[in-house]
Amino acid sequence: MLSRKKTAVFGYIKERLSDRLKGWNKKALSRGGKEILIKSAAQSLPNYSMSVFLLPVDTCNELEMAMSKFWWRNDSSKDKGIHWMCWSRLTDSKFNGGMGFRNLRDFNIALLGNQAWRLLTHPEKLVSRIFKARYYPSGKFLTAQLGSSPSYIWRSVLTTQSLVVQGISCCIGNGQDVEILNCPWLPSIEDPFVHSNNEAIIN
């Protein structure tokens, strides 16, 4: 059960990151060493939580701010140092002038989208059957609604529904699992759905 104050619930992630950064700040690290620590350790701390819950935007911003301070802090400086580039630029690939750090919000949505993909591709799994029985008993994830009294996990996964719909396409086999109107099966990137008012198709 999660309270309404999600920033307080996920505060333990910020505390764990802060403890690690304090230990790293006491060491003389090169830029390469800081890059490895941020990518391999700091950004992996919230992975489990982000694969299940949609973290608040404020929490993601605070985590990125802490990592940005660690990145720009000099060994001789007692404060956060001079930020010569914003974090949004640092998340660009090195080919585009950034450092390839993660945008935590986008990564959070990507992990949740992976969970949504599992609901679609593995309907026989226990978790898929539970979600289907609770939230879309007569349909599929692609057409599922929020429902009444939804859990925060379902709210989180459902936020990726539109993103998943944009990036998937059904492969026609025997046609038993593909609905004519509600599944993206047409060979069109712009609009792979069939739109029709024909009663024979609707029914």
Secondary structure per residue as TSV (DSSP state, phi and psi in degrees):
chain	resnum	aa	ss	phi	psi
A	1	M	-	360.0	134.2
A	2	L	-	-117.7	138.2
A	3	S	-	-78.0	175.5
A	4	R	S	-73.2	-22.9
A	5	K	-	-86.0	81.7
A	6	K	H	-66.9	-31.4
A	7	T	H	-63.6	-33.4
A	8	A	H	-74.9	-36.4
A	9	V	H	-63.0	-42.6
A	10	F	T	-92.9	16.5
A	11	G	H	-64.9	-23.8
A	12	Y	H	-64.1	-27.8
A	13	I	H	-66.5	-43.1
A	14	K	H	-64.6	-37.6
A	15	E	H	-66.0	-42.2
A	16	R	H	-64.9	-41.7
A	17	L	H	-65.4	-42.2
A	18	S	H	-61.3	-41.0
A	19	D	H	-63.2	-41.0
A	20	R	H	-67.7	-42.2
A	21	L	H	-65.4	-35.2
A	22	K	H	-62.5	-41.0
A	23	G	H	-67.0	-38.4
A	24	W	H	-71.4	-32.0
A	25	N	H	-65.2	-20.8
A	26	K	T	-81.4	-8.2
A	27	K	S	-103.4	150.7
A	28	A	-	-84.6	102.4
A	29	L	-	-114.8	140.8
A	30	S	-	-79.0	172.2
A	31	R	H	-61.7	-38.5
A	32	G	H	-64.8	-38.5
A	33	G	H	-66.2	-40.8
A	34	K	H	-64.4	-39.3
A	35	E	H	-62.2	-43.3
A	36	I	H	-64.9	-42.6
A	37	L	H	-65.0	-41.1
A	38	I	H	-66.0	-45.9
A	39	K	H	-74.9	-37.8
A	40	S	H	-92.2	-27.5
A	41	A	T	-116.6	-56.3
A	42	A	G	-63.5	-46.3
A	43	Q	G	-78.6	-9.4
A	44	S	G	-92.4	-10.5
A	45	L	T	-58.9	-47.5
A	46	P	T	-88.0	12.0
A	47	N	H	-57.2	-46.7
A	48	Y	H	-64.3	-46.4
A	49	S	H	-62.9	-40.0
A	50	M	H	-72.2	-20.6
A	51	S	T	-80.5	-8.7
A	52	V	T	-119.1	-39.0
A	53	F	S	-119.6	151.1
A	54	L	-	-87.6	106.7
A	55	L	-	-68.1	145.1
A	56	P	-	-59.7	150.5
A	57	V	H	-60.6	-38.5
A	58	D	H	-62.2	-39.2
A	59	T	H	-64.4	-44.7
A	60	C	H	-61.5	-42.0
A	61	N	H	-64.7	-40.1
A	62	E	H	-68.2	-37.5
A	63	L	H	-65.4	-42.7
A	64	E	H	-67.2	-35.2
A	65	M	H	-64.6	-41.4
A	66	A	H	-64.6	-41.1
A	67	M	H	-68.7	-34.6
A	68	S	H	-66.2	-41.0
A	69	K	H	-62.7	-40.8
A	70	F	H	-64.4	-38.8
A	71	W	H	-66.8	-41.1
A	72	W	H	-90.6	-11.0
A	73	R	-	-70.6	130.0
A	74	N	-	-88.7	159.0
A	75	D	T	-63.9	-30.6
A	76	S	T	-88.0	-11.6
A	77	S	-	-93.5	141.5
A	78	K	S	-94.5	-11.6
A	79	D	S	-106.7	-158.0
A	80	K	-	-78.2	-11.1
A	81	G	-	81.9	-179.2
A	82	I	-	-93.5	126.8
A	83	H	-	-90.8	101.9
A	84	W	-	-80.3	-12.9
A	85	M	S	-151.1	139.8
A	86	C	-	-71.0	159.8
A	87	W	H	-64.1	-33.8
A	88	S	H	-62.2	-29.6
A	89	R	H	-77.5	-33.9
A	90	L	H	-67.7	-25.0
A	91	T	T	-78.4	-8.5
A	92	D	S	-68.6	158.0
A	93	S	-	-66.9	159.8
A	94	K	G	-64.8	-29.0
A	95	F	G	-63.1	-31.2
A	96	N	G	-98.5	13.2
A	97	G	T	96.3	5.2
A	98	G	S	-101.9	-161.8
A	99	M	-	-114.4	-4.2
A	100	G	-	77.3	19.3
A	101	F	-	-71.4	158.9
A	102	R	-	-80.6	142.0
A	103	N	-	-84.7	109.3
A	104	L	H	-62.4	-35.5
A	105	R	H	-64.2	-47.1
A	106	D	H	-64.9	-38.3
A	107	F	H	-67.8	-36.9
A	108	N	H	-60.1	-46.3
A	109	I	H	-66.2	-35.5
A	110	A	H	-64.9	-41.4
A	111	L	H	-66.4	-40.5
A	112	L	H	-68.0	-34.8
A	113	G	H	-63.2	-32.3
A	114	N	H	-66.1	-36.5
A	115	Q	H	-66.5	-40.6
A	116	A	H	-62.7	-38.0
A	117	W	H	-63.3	-36.3
A	118	R	H	-67.5	-36.9
A	119	L	H	-62.2	-33.4
A	120	L	H	-78.1	-43.3
A	121	T	H	-91.7	-15.2
A	122	H	-	-128.8	66.0
A	123	P	T	-67.6	-14.9
A	124	E	T	-82.4	-13.4
A	125	K	S	-67.3	153.2
A	126	L	H	-60.6	-45.5
A	127	V	H	-64.1	-36.5
A	128	S	H	-65.8	-40.9
A	129	R	H	-68.3	-34.4
A	130	I	H	-67.0	-47.7
A	131	F	H	-63.3	-40.7
A	132	K	H	-64.8	-44.7
A	133	A	H	-65.1	-30.5
A	134	R	H	-87.6	-40.6
A	135	Y	H	-116.6	-26.6
A	136	Y	-	-145.0	65.5
A	137	P	T	-64.4	-28.9
A	138	S	T	-110.7	14.7
A	139	G	S	-143.6	-152.9
A	140	K	-	-128.4	171.5
A	141	F	G	-60.1	-33.7
A	142	L	G	-63.5	-26.7
A	143	T	G	-114.3	12.4
A	144	A	-	-70.0	150.3
A	145	Q	-	-111.6	168.6
A	146	L	-	-64.1	-38.4
A	147	G	-	79.6	-177.1
A	148	S	S	-95.9	138.1
A	149	S	S	49.8	54.2
A	150	P	-	-74.9	151.4
A	151	S	-	-75.7	161.5
A	152	Y	H	-68.8	-27.8
A	153	I	H	-64.6	-44.2
A	154	W	H	-66.6	-40.3
A	155	R	H	-57.5	-42.8
A	156	S	H	-65.7	-48.1
A	157	V	H	-65.8	-37.8
A	158	L	H	-68.4	-21.4
A	159	T	T	-64.0	-18.5
A	160	T	T	-96.2	4.1
A	161	Q	H	-59.0	-48.9
A	162	S	H	-64.3	-35.5
A	163	L	H	-67.0	-41.6
A	164	V	H	-65.6	-40.6
A	165	V	H	-61.4	-36.7
A	166	Q	H	-68.2	-25.7
A	167	G	H	-110.3	7.4
A	168	I	-	-117.4	162.5
A	169	S	-	-150.8	131.7
A	170	C	-	-79.9	135.7
A	171	C	-	-95.8	121.2
A	172	I	-	-75.9	123.2
A	173	G	S	-112.4	-103.8
A	174	N	S	-87.8	-5.4
A	175	G	S	83.4	1.0
A	176	Q	S	-71.8	-32.6
A	177	D	S	-101.6	4.2
A	178	V	-	-112.9	120.8
A	179	E	-	-86.5	143.0
A	180	I	T	-64.4	-42.7
A	181	L	T	-95.4	-32.6
A	182	N	T	-100.9	5.3
A	183	C	S	-120.9	138.8
A	184	P	-	-81.8	93.6
A	185	W	-	-122.7	-7.6
A	186	L	S	-74.1	146.0
A	187	P	S	-77.5	60.7
A	188	S	-	-137.6	127.2
A	189	I	S	-73.5	-37.9
A	190	E	S	-68.5	-45.9
A	191	D	-	-150.8	94.8
A	192	P	-	-86.2	7.2
A	193	F	S	-96.8	150.4
A	194	V	-	-89.1	130.5
A	195	H	-	-116.3	118.1
A	196	S	-	-156.6	148.5
A	197	N	-	-106.6	9.3
A	198	N	-	-65.2	123.2
A	199	E	H	-63.6	-31.4
A	200	A	H	-64.1	-36.8
A	201	I	H	-77.2	-41.5
A	202	I	H	-63.4	-41.3
A	203	N	-	-83.0	360.0
